[in-house]
Amino acid sequence: MVLAAGMGSRYGGLKQIEGVGPSQETIIEYSIWDAIEGGFDKVVFVIAPAMRDLFEEVVTKRFKGSIEVLFVEQSIDQLPAPYKLSNHRVKPWGTGHALLCAKEKIDTPFAVINADDFYGRASFQILGDALKSLESGSEKFVMVGYSAQATLSESGVVSRGICSIGSSSLLKGVEEHHNISQGEDALIFGENSNGKRVTIAPDTIVSMNMWGFTPKIFEVAQELFIQFLKENHNHPTAEFYIPYIVNNIIEQRGGECRVLYTPERWFGVTYKEDSSRVKKSLLSLVEKGIYPTPLFKL
């Protein structure tokens, strides 16, 4: 499942379909290439209705014959009864809502990724191998974790889900931190969910929204989304996030989420200025023979 419905507010445009590879490949294409190499055979894109024609023109034709491609649309009026769209609502309901929009298209253990993040070949291999051992009705999930140092942007601050991890690499919870940036002496600084300035160790594990779920997640997410709407139906900006669902499963339902550690370095286009660095990084990977160019033959 590729979460691609969001617009890049800080980036200033539709960053999901910008060509950043040597042959104008998008970041999504590298993710799909790595997913295929990791054993995945189907991709479900969650997109905004207005983006469908553009995605089909720019992205989908490149995957023809390589992997099955499906689309589902995420719109703000997709709400469970008896809720109806409030006049105050102007933005999507978040990644948890995007997850629910795809529930009719997925009936096996599956991965979730962001469209605009480069995760790296090893991450997809690690996640693909882990999904093979998940049982469809289980509330035992997995998450690929990155070191905080490997997920910073040189162009500005970022938000990351800081992970608390217990024994046997089991996730205890994810707390969103904002305004994260590199400081002096290799230290990283950010603000926790209470707005307090904190120091983050470089090797702290963070979530980059790369998850491995079973279809059971849809049942739990539906229940939690209804609870969320009871409190936030008329809130103009409140969002229902995947980490909220996972935290609830761990804390309230006795479920598990095992953290899978990856050696990969994340990169993406959070800001316009990131684009040139992403292009250089991808060109380097192509020159090393890790990726061909173009990735997919038209």
PAGUKOL-953664 format. One record per residue (C-alpha): residue in three letters; x, y, z. Coordinates in nm, 3 decimals, decimal comma, always signed. Layout:
BEGIN
+------+---------+---------+---------+
! type !      xx !      yy !      zz !
+------+---------+---------+---------+
!  ALA !       X !       Y !       Z !
...
+------+---------+---------+---------+
This chain:
BEGIN
+------+---------+---------+---------+
! type !      xx !      yy !      zz !
+------+---------+---------+---------+
!  MET !  +0,000 !  +0,000 !  +0,000 !
!  VAL !  +0,146 !  +0,332 !  -0,111 !
!  LEU !  +0,011 !  +0,639 !  +0,069 !
!  ALA !  +0,009 !  +0,902 !  -0,204 !
!  ALA !  -0,294 !  +1,121 !  -0,138 !
!  GLY !  -0,115 !  +1,403 !  +0,047 !
!  MET !  +0,006 !  +1,720 !  -0,116 !
!  GLY !  +0,354 !  +1,847 !  -0,023 !
!  SER !  +0,274 !  +2,165 !  +0,169 !
!  ARG !  +0,632 !  +2,243 !  +0,274 !
!  TYR !  +0,765 !  +2,124 !  -0,060 !
!  GLY !  +0,526 !  +2,343 !  -0,256 !
!  GLY !  +0,385 !  +2,101 !  -0,512 !
!  LEU !  +0,300 !  +1,747 !  -0,613 !
!  LYS !  +0,631 !  +1,594 !  -0,513 !
!  GLN !  +0,512 !  +1,234 !  -0,556 !
!  ILE !  +0,547 !  +1,250 !  -0,935 !
!  GLU !  +0,859 !  +1,463 !  -0,978 !
!  GLY !  +1,132 !  +1,293 !  -1,178 !
!  VAL !  +1,445 !  +1,262 !  -0,962 !
!  GLY !  +1,625 !  +0,965 !  -1,119 !
!  PRO !  +1,873 !  +0,991 !  -1,409 !
!  SER !  +1,592 !  +0,903 !  -1,653 !
!  GLN !  +1,332 !  +1,110 !  -1,467 !
!  GLU !  +1,222 !  +0,821 !  -1,246 !
!  THR !  +1,006 !  +0,913 !  -0,947 !
!  ILE !  +1,083 !  +0,803 !  -0,593 !
!  ILE !  +0,771 !  +0,585 !  -0,615 !
!  GLU !  +0,929 !  +0,392 !  -0,902 !
!  TYR !  +1,236 !  +0,310 !  -0,693 !
!  SER !  +1,011 !  +0,187 !  -0,414 !
!  ILE !  +0,813 !  -0,033 !  -0,652 !
!  TRP !  +1,134 !  -0,167 !  -0,808 !
!  ASP !  +1,270 !  -0,256 !  -0,464 !
!  ALA !  +0,935 !  -0,406 !  -0,363 !
!  ILE !  +0,936 !  -0,634 !  -0,667 !
!  GLU !  +1,292 !  -0,739 !  -0,585 !
!  GLY !  +1,171 !  -0,808 !  -0,230 !
!  GLY !  +0,897 !  -1,045 !  -0,348 !
!  PHE !  +0,591 !  -0,818 !  -0,365 !
!  ASP !  +0,354 !  -0,873 !  -0,658 !
!  LYS !  +0,078 !  -0,614 !  -0,613 !
!  VAL !  +0,066 !  -0,243 !  -0,529 !
!  VAL !  -0,235 !  -0,045 !  -0,410 !
!  PHE !  -0,204 !  +0,332 !  -0,442 !
!  VAL !  -0,415 !  +0,549 !  -0,211 !
!  ILE !  -0,460 !  +0,877 !  -0,397 !
!  ALA !  -0,670 !  +1,191 !  -0,395 !
!  PRO !  -0,949 !  +1,177 !  -0,657 !
!  ALA !  -0,806 !  +1,476 !  -0,843 !
!  MET !  -0,471 !  +1,299 !  -0,883 !
!  ARG !  -0,594 !  +0,986 !  -1,059 !
!  ASP !  -0,547 !  +1,094 !  -1,421 !
!  LEU !  -0,204 !  +1,239 !  -1,345 !
!  PHE !  -0,088 !  +0,924 !  -1,166 !
!  GLU !  -0,207 !  +0,699 !  -1,444 !
!  GLU !  -0,029 !  +0,912 !  -1,702 !
!  VAL !  +0,302 !  +0,960 !  -1,522 !
!  VAL !  +0,342 !  +0,649 !  -1,307 !
!  THR !  +0,118 !  +0,354 !  -1,387 !
!  LYS !  +0,218 !  +0,294 !  -1,748 !
!  ARG !  +0,576 !  +0,231 !  -1,636 !
!  PHE !  +0,471 !  -0,068 !  -1,424 !
!  LYS !  +0,274 !  -0,247 !  -1,696 !
!  GLY !  +0,374 !  -0,612 !  -1,703 !
!  SER !  +0,592 !  -0,578 !  -1,392 !
!  ILE !  +0,341 !  -0,571 !  -1,105 !
!  GLU !  -0,036 !  -0,557 !  -1,054 !
!  VAL !  -0,149 !  -0,198 !  -0,991 !
!  LEU !  -0,472 !  -0,091 !  -0,819 !
!  PHE !  -0,600 !  +0,251 !  -0,716 !
!  VAL !  -0,824 !  +0,357 !  -0,430 !
!  GLU !  -0,926 !  +0,715 !  -0,365 !
!  GLN !  -0,916 !  +0,895 !  -0,033 !
!  SER !  -1,159 !  +1,183 !  +0,005 !
!  ILE !  -1,267 !  +1,369 !  +0,316 !
!  ASP !  -1,632 !  +1,268 !  +0,279 !
!  GLN !  -1,556 !  +0,893 !  +0,317 !
!  LEU !  -1,696 !  +0,851 !  +0,668 !
!  PRO !  -1,876 !  +0,569 !  +0,849 !
!  ALA !  -2,244 !  +0,615 !  +0,933 !
!  PRO !  -2,391 !  +0,818 !  +1,091 !
!  TYR !  -2,117 !  +1,077 !  +1,034 !
!  LYS !  -2,132 !  +1,326 !  +0,750 !
!  LEU !  -1,874 !  +1,576 !  +0,636 !
!  SER !  -1,865 !  +1,889 !  +0,847 !
!  ASN !  -1,852 !  +2,228 !  +0,677 !
!  HIS !  -1,541 !  +2,301 !  +0,884 !
!  ARG !  -1,337 !  +2,015 !  +0,737 !
!  VAL !  -1,093 !  +2,109 !  +0,461 !
!  LYS !  -0,808 !  +1,855 !  +0,481 !
!  PRO !  -0,779 !  +1,473 !  +0,468 !
!  TRP !  -0,828 !  +1,268 !  +0,783 !
!  GLY !  -0,473 !  +1,130 !  +0,796 !
!  THR !  -0,280 !  +0,811 !  +0,729 !
!  GLY !  -0,509 !  +0,594 !  +0,941 !
!  HIS !  -0,803 !  +0,700 !  +0,728 !
!  ALA !  -0,599 !  +0,635 !  +0,412 !
!  LEU !  -0,536 !  +0,283 !  +0,541 !
!  LEU !  -0,909 !  +0,223 !  +0,578 !
!  CYS !  -0,978 !  +0,343 !  +0,224 !
!  ALA !  -0,790 !  +0,040 !  +0,089 !
!  LYS !  -0,947 !  -0,229 !  +0,307 !
!  GLU !  -1,159 !  -0,377 !  +0,026 !
!  LYS !  -0,852 !  -0,434 !  -0,193 !
!  ILE !  -0,626 !  -0,622 !  +0,052 !
!  ASP !  -0,683 !  -0,962 !  +0,213 !
!  THR !  -0,326 !  -1,078 !  +0,289 !
!  PRO !  -0,039 !  -0,948 !  +0,504 !
!  PHE !  +0,086 !  -0,628 !  +0,341 !
!  ALA !  +0,333 !  -0,342 !  +0,362 !
!  VAL !  +0,254 !  +0,029 !  +0,398 !
!  ILE !  +0,488 !  +0,302 !  +0,274 !
!  ASN !  +0,481 !  +0,673 !  +0,193 !
!  ALA !  +0,497 !  +0,771 !  -0,174 !
!  ASP !  +0,764 !  +1,037 !  -0,127 !
!  ASP !  +1,016 !  +0,849 !  +0,087 !
!  PHE !  +1,313 !  +0,649 !  -0,043 !
!  TYR !  +1,349 !  +0,346 !  +0,186 !
!  GLY !  +1,627 !  +0,145 !  +0,024 !
!  ARG !  +1,655 !  -0,207 !  -0,119 !
!  ALA !  +1,741 !  -0,381 !  +0,209 !
!  SER !  +1,436 !  -0,239 !  +0,386 !
!  PHE !  +1,195 !  -0,399 !  +0,138 !
!  GLN !  +1,379 !  -0,731 !  +0,156 !
!  ILE !  +1,365 !  -0,728 !  +0,537 !
!  LEU !  +0,998 !  -0,635 !  +0,540 !
!  GLY !  +0,902 !  -0,882 !  +0,266 !
!  ASP !  +1,068 !  -1,169 !  +0,453 !
!  ALA !  +0,891 !  -1,072 !  +0,778 !
!  LEU !  +0,547 !  -1,057 !  +0,615 !
!  LYS !  +0,576 !  -1,422 !  +0,512 !
!  SER !  +0,555 !  -1,525 !  +0,878 !
!  LEU !  +0,253 !  -1,311 !  +0,972 !
!  GLU !  -0,086 !  -1,480 !  +1,011 !
!  SER !  -0,376 !  -1,296 !  +0,847 !
!  GLY !  -0,598 !  -1,289 !  +1,157 !
!  SER !  -0,322 !  -1,192 !  +1,398 !
!  GLU !  -0,260 !  -0,862 !  +1,576 !
!  LYS !  +0,113 !  -0,917 !  +1,550 !
!  PHE !  +0,267 !  -0,662 !  +1,316 !
!  VAL !  +0,612 !  -0,533 !  +1,218 !
!  MET !  +0,772 !  -0,195 !  +1,151 !
!  VAL !  +1,097 !  -0,106 !  +0,976 !
!  GLY !  +1,296 !  +0,129 !  +1,199 !
!  TYR !  +1,562 !  +0,379 !  +1,093 !
!  SER !  +1,824 !  +0,555 !  +1,302 !
!  ALA !  +1,731 !  +0,919 !  +1,357 !
!  GLN !  +2,065 !  +1,029 !  +1,212 !
!  ALA !  +1,977 !  +0,859 !  +0,882 !
!  THR !  +1,649 !  +1,048 !  +0,838 !
!  LEU !  +1,742 !  +1,417 !  +0,867 !
!  SER !  +1,702 !  +1,683 !  +0,600 !
!  GLU !  +1,977 !  +1,937 !  +0,537 !
!  SER !  +1,714 !  +2,184 !  +0,417 !
!  GLY !  +1,506 !  +2,225 !  +0,732 !
!  VAL !  +1,334 !  +2,066 !  +1,025 !
!  VAL !  +1,141 !  +1,738 !  +1,004 !
!  SER !  +0,886 !  +1,545 !  +1,207 !
!  ARG !  +0,956 !  +1,186 !  +1,307 !
!  GLY !  +0,791 !  +0,915 !  +1,515 !
!  ILE !  +1,034 !  +0,844 !  +1,799 !
!  CYS !  +1,010 !  +0,478 !  +1,899 !
!  SER !  +1,022 !  +0,330 !  +2,247 !
!  ILE !  +1,142 !  -0,029 !  +2,219 !
!  GLY !  +1,135 !  -0,304 !  +2,478 !
!  SER !  +1,273 !  -0,658 !  +2,498 !
!  SER !  +1,282 !  -0,883 !  +2,189 !
!  SER !  +1,271 !  -0,567 !  +1,971 !
!  LEU !  +0,901 !  -0,521 !  +2,049 !
!  LEU !  +0,767 !  -0,170 !  +2,000 !
!  LYS !  +0,630 !  -0,008 !  +2,317 !
!  GLY !  +0,500 !  +0,302 !  +2,143 !
!  VAL !  +0,561 !  +0,581 !  +1,892 !
!  GLU !  +0,560 !  +0,949 !  +1,990 !
!  GLU !  +0,558 !  +1,215 !  +1,722 !
!  HIS !  +0,835 !  +1,473 !  +1,755 !
!  HIS !  +0,851 !  +1,793 !  +1,552 !
!  ASN !  +1,110 !  +2,052 !  +1,446 !
!  ILE !  +1,389 !  +1,794 !  +1,448 !
!  SER !  +1,725 !  +1,916 !  +1,323 !
!  GLN !  +2,098 !  +1,852 !  +1,353 !
!  GLY !  +2,273 !  +2,044 !  +1,630 !
!  GLU !  +2,634 !  +2,064 !  +1,736 !
!  ASP !  +2,849 !  +1,772 !  +1,853 !
!  ALA !  +2,644 !  +1,524 !  +1,645 !
!  LEU !  +2,340 !  +1,582 !  +1,867 !
!  ILE !  +1,988 !  +1,604 !  +1,730 !
!  PHE !  +1,722 !  +1,830 !  +1,878 !
!  GLY !  +1,346 !  +1,831 !  +1,848 !
!  GLU !  +1,018 !  +1,894 !  +2,030 !
!  ASN !  +0,812 !  +1,616 !  +2,185 !
!  SER !  +0,433 !  +1,591 !  +2,172 !
!  ASN !  +0,408 !  +1,835 !  +2,465 !
!  GLY !  +0,618 !  +2,095 !  +2,286 !
!  LYS !  +0,921 !  +2,044 !  +2,512 !
!  ARG !  +1,265 !  +2,081 !  +2,355 !
!  VAL !  +1,451 !  +1,749 !  +2,382 !
!  THR !  +1,779 !  +1,592 !  +2,276 !
!  ILE !  +1,756 !  +1,288 !  +2,049 !
!  ALA !  +2,047 !  +1,044 !  +2,032 !
!  PRO !  +2,166 !  +0,983 !  +1,671 !
!  ASP !  +2,100 !  +0,608 !  +1,697 !
!  THR !  +1,744 !  +0,653 !  +1,829 !
!  ILE !  +1,506 !  +0,442 !  +1,620 !
!  VAL !  +1,235 !  +0,635 !  +1,436 !
!  SER !  +0,936 !  +0,529 !  +1,230 !
!  MET !  +0,927 !  +0,641 !  +0,867 !
!  ASN !  +0,580 !  +0,494 !  +0,813 !
!  MET !  +0,709 !  +0,163 !  +0,676 !
!  TRP !  +0,483 !  -0,099 !  +0,832 !
!  GLY !  +0,393 !  -0,463 !  +0,788 !
!  PHE !  +0,031 !  -0,540 !  +0,879 !
!  THR !  -0,222 !  -0,822 !  +0,859 !
!  PRO !  -0,580 !  -0,757 !  +0,741 !
!  LYS !  -0,677 !  -0,751 !  +1,110 !
!  ILE !  -0,553 !  -0,392 !  +1,119 !
!  PHE !  -0,858 !  -0,282 !  +0,919 !
!  GLU !  -1,104 !  -0,411 !  +1,178 !
!  VAL !  -0,922 !  -0,237 !  +1,463 !
!  ALA !  -0,870 !  +0,084 !  +1,265 !
!  GLN !  -1,240 !  +0,102 !  +1,183 !
!  GLU !  -1,334 !  +0,080 !  +1,552 !
!  LEU !  -1,077 !  +0,342 !  +1,648 !
!  PHE !  -1,175 !  +0,578 !  +1,367 !
!  ILE !  -1,535 !  +0,579 !  +1,490 !
!  GLN !  -1,407 !  +0,665 !  +1,838 !
!  PHE !  -1,188 !  +0,935 !  +1,688 !
!  LEU !  -1,484 !  +1,088 !  +1,504 !
!  LYS !  -1,690 !  +1,105 !  +1,823 !
!  GLU !  -1,433 !  +1,348 !  +1,960 !
!  ASN !  -1,303 !  +1,515 !  +1,645 !
!  HIS !  -1,583 !  +1,513 !  +1,387 !
!  ASN !  -1,612 !  +1,893 !  +1,392 !
!  HIS !  -1,241 !  +1,961 !  +1,437 !
!  PRO !  -1,112 !  +2,120 !  +1,114 !
!  THR !  -0,758 !  +1,978 !  +1,125 !
!  ALA !  -0,744 !  +1,674 !  +1,359 !
!  GLU !  -0,591 !  +1,370 !  +1,187 !
!  PHE !  -0,618 !  +0,997 !  +1,249 !
!  TYR !  -0,266 !  +0,854 !  +1,219 !
!  ILE !  -0,135 !  +0,498 !  +1,179 !
!  PRO !  +0,091 !  +0,524 !  +1,489 !
!  TYR !  -0,220 !  +0,603 !  +1,696 !
!  ILE !  -0,372 !  +0,274 !  +1,580 !
!  VAL !  -0,056 !  +0,077 !  +1,650 !
!  ASN !  -0,010 !  +0,236 !  +1,994 !
!  ASN !  -0,367 !  +0,142 !  +2,086 !
!  ILE !  -0,320 !  -0,218 !  +1,973 !
!  ILE !  -0,006 !  -0,247 !  +2,188 !
!  GLU !  -0,139 !  -0,066 !  +2,496 !
!  GLN !  -0,505 !  -0,168 !  +2,500 !
!  ARG !  -0,539 !  -0,493 !  +2,307 !
!  GLY !  -0,224 !  -0,689 !  +2,390 !
!  GLY !  -0,103 !  -0,688 !  +2,029 !
!  GLU !  +0,259 !  -0,672 !  +1,919 !
!  CYS !  +0,468 !  -0,483 !  +1,672 !
!  ARG !  +0,824 !  -0,604 !  +1,620 !
!  VAL !  +1,082 !  -0,352 !  +1,508 !
!  LEU !  +1,293 !  -0,457 !  +1,211 !
!  TYR !  +1,623 !  -0,270 !  +1,197 !
!  THR !  +1,747 !  -0,154 !  +0,857 !
!  PRO !  +2,098 !  -0,042 !  +0,760 !
!  GLU !  +1,955 !  +0,185 !  +0,489 !
!  ARG !  +1,967 !  +0,563 !  +0,488 !
!  TRP !  +1,640 !  +0,740 !  +0,416 !
!  PHE !  +1,609 !  +1,032 !  +0,183 !
!  GLY !  +1,319 !  +1,225 !  +0,040 !
!  VAL !  +1,195 !  +1,558 !  -0,088 !
!  THR !  +1,051 !  +1,728 !  +0,218 !
!  TYR !  +1,164 !  +2,065 !  +0,082 !
!  LYS !  +1,233 !  +2,195 !  -0,270 !
!  GLU !  +1,600 !  +2,221 !  -0,178 !
!  ASP !  +1,613 !  +1,845 !  -0,110 !
!  SER !  +1,551 !  +1,763 !  -0,474 !
!  SER !  +1,907 !  +1,819 !  -0,598 !
!  ARG !  +2,053 !  +1,605 !  -0,317 !
!  VAL !  +1,808 !  +1,324 !  -0,391 !
!  LYS !  +1,905 !  +1,334 !  -0,759 !
!  LYS !  +2,275 !  +1,311 !  -0,670 !
!  SER !  +2,211 !  +1,020 !  -0,431 !
!  LEU !  +2,014 !  +0,825 !  -0,691 !
!  LEU !  +2,271 !  +0,892 !  -0,961 !
!  SER !  +2,538 !  +0,754 !  -0,729 !
!  LEU !  +2,335 !  +0,436 !  -0,672 !
!  VAL !  +2,291 !  +0,394 !  -1,048 !
!  GLU !  +2,663 !  +0,444 !  -1,108 !
!  LYS !  +2,736 !  +0,175 !  -0,848 !
!  GLY !  +2,513 !  -0,068 !  -1,041 !
!  ILE !  +2,247 !  -0,095 !  -0,771 !
!  TYR !  +1,975 !  +0,033 !  -1,005 !
!  PRO !  +1,942 !  +0,038 !  -1,384 !
!  THR !  +1,823 !  +0,347 !  -1,566 !
!  PRO !  +1,555 !  +0,370 !  -1,679 !
!  LEU !  +1,405 !  +0,145 !  -1,415 !
!  PHE !  +1,102 !  +0,037 !  -1,615 !
!  LYS !  +1,093 !  +0,015 !  -1,994 !
!  LEU !  +0,797 !  +0,196 !  -2,151 !
+------+---------+---------+---------+
